[in-house]
Each structure stands twice: as structure tokens, then as C-alpha cells.
Amino acid sequence: MDSASLRRAPPLPDVLRIGLIFGLFLLAVLAWALTGDRMAGMDAGPGTDPGTLGFWVTAWIVMMAAMMFPSIAPMVVMQARIEEGRRRQGKESQVGTTTLFVGGYLLTWTAAGLVGYAIIQAGQALSLDFLSWDRAGPYVAGGVIAAAAIYQLTPLKDVCLRRCRNPMMFLLTAWRPGRLGALRMGLEHGGWCVGCCWGLMAALFALGVMSIGWMVFVAALIAIEKLLPWKVLANRGIAVLLIALGLMVAFAPEDVPGLTLPDSPEAQAAMGQMGMDSSTGGRQHDGSMDGGSAGGGSMGESMPAR
């Protein structure tokens, strides 16, 4: 789509714009509530086992809706605005394109979640004792968080972040008409978002992917970086924060507020709860998602408490 057509797209009527933003935020709130219900008591700290594949996929999709929907609201509004402008000009415009755009976005993040799941399962299959929490575990977790901080300062991060922060820049090059086009745009925008946020997601895995508190923390960092007008300040500030957090996790994990240590009673209780689900034949966490067995648990699961 040429820049002139994009810039001439009329603003969405207030009812549609507010309704769209409210709908995304409502879905995010519902996703947060569902995530909290399903993951209650499952945080075993760094290296928390993601559970069965079916449980992980459904939990991950709900997590992404909760964490990402507020941040992508400007992009979704811009896509709907252009679609509405095409409709007013008598050009081809199809119902459901905004829904497909969001669906494509979630599909890309689902693929990213599967990659993360495969990495965790591969690491557990190797059974490397030196990664246990009472040996190198804290340094590995802290190193992952520090690596996320370094990625914040790379050119690739900057390119992806600019695409995520600027809906007009993205749509100038990525616009495709119709339902299939909307799905493709959602997939592509999701790809830029993964490129922007994978480091922060890796930090979430290092802190405890089943922790609601750390999920809120990472979601807030993503929103700050994408939505606040001070791009450089937000980006650099998050990098400094992650460096400090990584050092604390590596050298003083017991002093990190909200961090569940894998050899703590809380972590053991979480693993016991997940094991109980397995012993009852994969009892569902709710009516639609099979909790299954969480498998090998977190780093240091078999280690005695310090």
C-alpha cells in the first residue's frame, strides 16, 4: 500500500476505536484471570517444567493473549482503520480481517512457544547434572537474563522494536488485502514481535515461566518499551534493569523478591502438586485443558534443600 493511501485513511469512528481497544483489553484481563487460575501453585522457579505438550500449547496461547494484547492495540487499531477506509472508498473489504490479523499474530507466538518447549525438553533429556540449582543453575539463569539485557542493545533488537512501535511503518510495506492478507500480516507482525521480545521471554523462562508475578513483570517491560514515547530511554533502562536482575539471580538469588528457589519448600510443593495431577490420570486444571504431568520438574528438583 502506498504511503498516500495509508495517510489518507480516515480515523475510525470513536465507537469502533474504543470498542476495539476495550475488547483487546477485556480479552487480556480474561486471559490473565484464566492464567492465574490454571497456573496457581505451579511456579517451581527457574527451570520449571512446562508440562505436557498439550498443556503447554494451550497455556502459552493464553499467556500470550494476556501479555501481548495491550501492547499490540495500536497496531490492531491501525489495521482496522485502513480496512474501514477501504470500505468507505468502495474498495474490496471483508468482514473478519481484524480477527484474522490477531489470530495470525498468536500463531507466530505459538510457534515461538513450541521452540521454547523443545529447547527445555532437549535440555532435560540430556540430564546434565552441572545445571542443577546447587551447582551452575543460578549462574545459568542469571546468564540468560544478562544475555537478554545485551540483546536489548543490538541493531536487530532496534529494527524489530521500530517495526513494533510504528504501525504505519509496518503497514506501508506489509499491507495485504482480504482475509488471507490479514492473516499473513498478523503472522509477519508476530515475527517482528518475536524478534523484539524473545530475549525478555527467555528471561521469563529463567525466572520461572509458571510464575504469575514474573509474567506481569515481563509484560510490563514489553508494554513500556512498545507504548511509551521515550523509545531509547525505555530500551536502555530495561537493559540496565535486566543486568542488575541477572547479577542478583546469579550471585544472591535468595535476595531476589518473588523468585522461587528450585530447592525451596515452595518449589517442592509446586512439583508435588504437578505430580499429583499426573497420578490422578492427568487431571484437568479446568474443563478444557489437560494439566497432565509436569515431568521432570525444575532445576535442582532432586537436590536436597540447602
C-alpha positions as CSV (number, residue, x, y, z in Angstrom):
1,M,0.0,0.0,0.0
2,D,1.3,3.5,-0.9
3,S,2.0,6.0,1.8
4,A,-0.5,8.5,0.5
5,S,-3.4,6.0,0.7
6,L,-2.3,5.0,4.2
7,R,-2.1,8.5,5.4
8,R,-5.5,9.4,3.9
9,A,-7.2,6.5,5.8
10,P,-9.9,8.2,7.9
11,P,-9.9,7.8,11.6
12,L,-12.0,5.1,13.0
13,P,-15.3,6.2,14.5
14,D,-14.9,6.6,18.2
15,V,-17.4,3.8,18.9
16,L,-15.3,1.3,16.8
17,R,-12.0,2.5,18.1
18,I,-12.9,2.4,21.7
19,G,-14.8,-0.8,21.3
20,L,-11.7,-2.4,19.6
21,I,-9.3,-1.2,22.3
22,F,-11.7,-2.2,25.1
23,G,-12.2,-5.6,23.5
24,L,-8.5,-6.3,23.4
25,F,-8.0,-5.2,27.0
26,L,-11.0,-7.3,28.1
27,L,-9.6,-10.3,26.4
28,A,-6.3,-9.6,28.1
29,V,-8.0,-9.4,31.5
30,L,-9.8,-12.6,31.0
31,A,-6.6,-14.3,29.8
32,W,-4.8,-13.1,33.0
33,A,-7.6,-14.5,35.1
34,L,-7.5,-17.8,33.3
35,T,-3.7,-17.9,33.5
36,G,-3.8,-17.2,37.2
37,D,-6.4,-20.0,37.8
38,R,-4.5,-22.6,35.7
39,M,-1.0,-21.9,37.0
40,A,-1.8,-21.3,40.7
41,G,0.8,-23.1,42.7
42,M,2.8,-24.3,39.7
43,D,5.8,-22.0,40.0
44,A,8.9,-24.1,40.8
45,G,11.3,-21.2,40.0
46,P,14.0,-21.2,37.3
47,G,13.7,-24.3,35.1
48,T,10.1,-25.0,35.9
49,D,9.0,-27.9,33.8
50,P,6.4,-26.8,31.1
51,G,4.3,-30.0,31.5
52,T,2.9,-32.0,28.6
53,L,2.8,-30.6,25.1
54,G,-1.0,-30.1,25.1
55,F,-0.9,-28.3,28.4
56,W,1.9,-26.1,27.3
57,V,0.4,-25.1,24.0
58,T,-2.9,-24.0,25.5
59,A,-1.3,-22.3,28.5
60,W,1.2,-20.5,26.2
61,I,-1.5,-19.1,23.9
62,V,-3.5,-17.8,26.9
63,M,-0.3,-16.3,28.3
64,M,0.5,-14.5,25.1
65,A,-3.0,-13.1,24.9
66,A,-2.6,-11.8,28.4
67,M,0.8,-10.4,28.0
68,M,0.7,-9.1,24.4
69,F,-2.8,-7.8,23.7
70,P,-2.4,-4.5,25.4
71,S,0.9,-3.8,23.6
72,I,-0.5,-4.6,20.1
73,A,-3.6,-2.4,20.5
74,P,-2.2,0.5,18.3
75,M,-1.3,-1.9,15.5
76,V,-4.7,-3.6,15.6
77,V,-6.5,-0.2,15.6
78,M,-4.4,1.0,12.6
79,Q,-5.2,-2.2,10.6
80,A,-8.9,-1.8,11.3
81,R,-8.7,1.9,10.4
82,I,-7.2,1.1,7.0
83,E,-9.8,-1.6,6.4
84,E,-12.6,0.8,7.3
85,G,-11.1,3.4,5.0
86,R,-11.1,0.9,2.1
87,R,-14.7,0.1,2.8
88,R,-15.7,3.8,2.7
89,Q,-13.9,4.2,-0.6
90,G,-15.8,1.3,-2.2
91,K,-12.8,-0.9,-2.4
92,E,-12.8,-4.6,-1.5
93,S,-13.2,-5.0,2.2
94,Q,-14.0,-8.3,4.0
95,V,-15.5,-8.9,7.4
96,G,-13.3,-10.6,10.0
97,T,-9.9,-9.3,8.8
98,T,-9.0,-7.8,12.2
99,T,-9.8,-11.1,14.0
100,L,-7.6,-13.0,11.4
101,F,-4.8,-10.4,11.9
102,V,-4.8,-11.1,15.7
103,G,-5.1,-14.8,15.0
104,G,-2.0,-14.8,12.8
105,Y,-0.1,-12.9,15.4
106,L,-0.9,-15.5,18.0
107,L,0.0,-18.3,15.6
108,T,3.5,-16.9,15.3
109,W,3.9,-16.7,19.1
110,T,2.6,-20.2,19.3
111,A,5.4,-21.4,17.0
112,A,7.9,-19.5,19.2
113,G,6.4,-21.2,22.3
114,L,6.9,-24.6,20.7
115,V,10.6,-23.8,20.0
116,G,11.0,-22.8,23.7
117,Y,9.3,-26.1,24.7
118,A,11.6,-28.1,22.5
119,I,14.7,-26.4,24.0
120,I,13.6,-27.2,27.5
121,Q,12.7,-30.8,26.7
122,A,16.1,-31.3,25.0
123,G,17.9,-29.9,28.0
124,Q,16.0,-32.1,30.4
125,A,16.7,-35.2,28.2
126,L,20.4,-34.6,28.4
127,S,20.2,-34.7,32.2
128,L,23.3,-32.5,32.7
129,D,24.0,-32.6,36.5
130,F,26.1,-29.4,36.4
131,L,23.0,-27.4,35.5
132,S,21.3,-28.4,38.8
133,W,20.4,-25.5,41.1
134,D,23.0,-26.3,43.8
135,R,25.8,-26.2,41.1
136,A,25.6,-24.0,38.0
137,G,21.9,-23.4,38.0
138,P,21.9,-19.8,39.4
139,Y,24.7,-18.8,37.0
140,V,22.9,-20.2,34.0
141,A,19.6,-18.5,34.9
142,G,21.5,-15.2,35.6
143,G,23.4,-15.6,32.4
144,V,20.2,-15.9,30.4
145,I,18.8,-12.8,31.9
146,A,22.1,-10.9,31.2
147,A,22.0,-12.1,27.6
148,A,18.5,-10.7,27.3
149,A,19.9,-7.4,28.6
150,I,22.7,-7.4,26.0
151,Y,20.2,-8.2,23.2
152,Q,18.4,-5.0,24.2
153,L,21.3,-3.0,22.8
154,T,21.8,-4.8,19.5
155,P,20.9,-3.4,16.0
156,L,18.5,-6.4,15.4
157,K,16.5,-5.5,18.5
158,D,16.3,-1.9,17.4
159,V,15.0,-2.8,13.9
160,C,12.3,-5.1,15.4
161,L,11.3,-2.6,18.0
162,R,10.9,0.1,15.5
163,R,8.5,-2.1,13.5
164,C,6.5,-3.0,16.6
165,R,6.3,0.6,17.8
166,N,5.3,2.2,14.5
167,P,2.1,0.7,12.9
168,M,2.4,3.0,9.9
169,M,5.9,1.9,9.1
170,F,4.9,-1.8,9.3
171,L,1.7,-1.5,7.2
172,L,3.4,0.6,4.5
173,T,5.4,-2.5,3.5
174,A,3.3,-5.4,4.8
175,W,-0.2,-4.5,3.8
176,R,-2.2,-7.3,2.1
177,P,-5.9,-7.0,1.3
178,G,-8.5,-9.6,2.2
179,R,-8.8,-12.2,4.9
180,L,-5.7,-14.2,3.7
181,G,-3.8,-10.9,3.6
182,A,-4.8,-10.0,7.1
183,L,-3.7,-13.5,8.4
184,R,-0.3,-13.0,6.6
185,M,0.1,-9.6,8.1
186,G,-0.6,-11.0,11.6
187,L,1.9,-13.7,11.0
188,E,4.5,-11.2,9.9
189,H,3.9,-8.7,12.7
190,G,4.1,-11.6,15.1
191,G,7.5,-12.4,13.6
192,W,8.8,-8.9,14.3
193,C,7.3,-9.0,17.8
194,V,9.1,-12.3,18.5
195,G,12.3,-10.8,17.2
196,C,11.8,-7.8,19.5
197,C,10.7,-9.7,22.7
198,W,12.4,-13.2,22.6
199,G,15.1,-12.0,25.0
200,L,12.5,-10.9,27.5
201,M,10.7,-14.2,27.1
202,A,13.9,-16.1,27.7
203,A,14.4,-14.1,30.9
204,L,10.9,-15.2,31.9
205,F,11.9,-18.8,31.5
206,A,14.9,-18.2,33.6
207,L,12.9,-16.6,36.3
208,G,10.0,-19.1,36.3
209,V,7.7,-19.4,33.4
210,M,4.8,-20.5,35.6
211,S,5.1,-17.5,37.9
212,I,2.3,-15.0,37.5
213,G,4.4,-12.3,39.2
214,W,7.2,-12.6,36.7
215,M,4.8,-12.8,33.8
216,V,3.3,-9.5,35.0
217,F,6.8,-8.1,35.3
218,V,7.9,-9.1,31.8
219,A,4.5,-8.0,30.3
220,A,5.0,-4.5,31.9
221,L,8.5,-4.3,30.4
222,I,7.1,-5.1,26.9
223,A,4.3,-2.6,27.3
224,I,6.8,0.1,28.4
225,E,9.1,-0.5,25.5
226,K,6.4,-0.6,22.9
227,L,4.0,2.1,24.1
228,L,5.8,4.8,25.9
229,P,7.1,7.7,23.7
230,W,10.7,7.5,25.1
231,K,12.0,4.6,23.0
232,V,15.7,4.9,23.8
233,L,15.2,5.6,27.4
234,A,12.8,2.7,27.8
235,N,15.1,0.3,25.9
236,R,18.3,1.3,27.8
237,G,16.5,1.4,31.1
238,I,15.2,-2.2,30.6
239,A,18.7,-3.3,29.7
240,V,20.2,-1.9,32.9
241,L,17.3,-3.4,35.0
242,L,17.9,-6.9,33.4
243,I,21.7,-6.7,34.0
244,A,21.1,-5.9,37.7
245,L,18.4,-8.7,38.0
246,G,20.7,-11.2,36.2
247,L,23.6,-10.5,38.6
248,M,21.3,-10.9,41.6
249,V,19.9,-14.2,40.4
250,A,23.4,-15.5,39.7
251,F,25.1,-14.4,43.0
252,A,22.3,-13.7,45.5
253,P,19.1,-15.5,44.3
254,E,17.7,-15.7,47.8
255,D,17.5,-11.8,47.9
256,V,15.5,-11.5,44.7
257,P,11.9,-10.6,45.6
258,G,9.4,-13.0,44.2
259,L,11.9,-15.6,43.0
260,T,11.1,-19.1,43.9
261,L,14.2,-21.1,44.5
262,P,14.1,-24.6,43.0
263,D,15.3,-26.2,46.3
264,S,12.8,-24.3,48.4
265,P,9.7,-25.8,50.1
266,E,7.5,-23.7,47.8
267,A,9.1,-25.3,44.7
268,Q,8.8,-28.7,46.2
269,A,5.1,-28.1,46.9
270,A,4.6,-27.0,43.3
271,M,6.3,-30.1,41.9
272,G,4.3,-32.2,44.3
273,Q,1.1,-30.6,43.1
274,M,2.0,-31.3,39.5
275,G,3.0,-34.9,40.3
276,M,-0.4,-35.4,42.0
277,D,-2.1,-34.3,38.8
278,S,-0.1,-37.0,37.0
279,S,-1.0,-39.7,39.5
280,T,-4.7,-38.9,39.1
281,G,-4.5,-39.7,35.4
282,G,-3.9,-36.2,34.0
283,R,-6.5,-34.4,36.0
284,Q,-7.6,-31.2,34.2
285,H,-6.8,-27.8,35.6
286,D,-10.1,-26.8,34.3
287,G,-12.8,-28.2,32.0
288,S,-10.9,-27.5,28.8
289,M,-7.2,-28.1,29.3
290,D,-5.4,-31.2,30.5
291,G,-2.8,-30.4,33.0
292,G,-1.1,-33.8,32.6
293,S,2.3,-34.4,34.2
294,A,4.8,-31.7,34.5
295,G,7.6,-34.3,34.1
296,G,11.0,-33.7,35.5
297,G,10.3,-30.5,37.4
298,S,12.7,-27.6,37.8
299,M,16.5,-27.3,38.2
300,G,17.5,-28.9,41.4
301,E,14.3,-30.9,41.8
302,S,16.2,-33.9,43.1
303,M,18.6,-31.9,45.2
304,P,18.2,-31.6,49.0
305,A,17.3,-28.2,50.4
306,R,20.2,-26.1,51.4
